[in-house]
Amino acid sequence: MSAYIVSHDCIARVVFALRSAQPERVIDGDLLGMMLLEMNRRACVALYGDNNVEAITPFRYVTPPGEPHLIVRVYKSLRCYLYQCSEGDVPDQPLYLKLDALAGAMADTLGHDRTADRWLRPDVKAVYDAFEWG
C-alpha cells in the first residue's frame, strides 16, 4: 500500500463536506483543515517513518468554488483522503470514522456501492472518473 499527503484543495473539499453535513455547528475551517492534514501525516508516518514524511504547511480554508457536479468532486476527494489515511491507527480515530460514515452517506446518494466498487448510475461514474485524485 502507499500513502501521500493530499493537496490543500483536497483538504478544502473534505472540510466543505464536513461543514455541509453539520450546518447547525460552527466549524472552524482552518482548524479542521489542520487537523485533517495532521491525521494524513500520521498515517504517512505510520507507513514510511517520521524522517521520510514532509512537514505539513499551514492551511487556510477557502470554500471550494461552486461548480457543476461539486458533490461528486467532493466525494472523490473524500475517498482519496480516507485512502491516504488508512495506515497505522488512524482508521480507528473518531474523525476518520466520522468521515467514513459521511462517505457512506454520500455513496448512497450518488449511487455508488462502495463494497463492490460498483456504480448504479453510469452518468455519475463518468463525472466521478473525470475528476483527479487528491
Beta strands, then each sheet from edge to edge (+ up, - down):
strand 1: 112-113
strand 2: 118-119
sheet 1: 1+ 2-
end
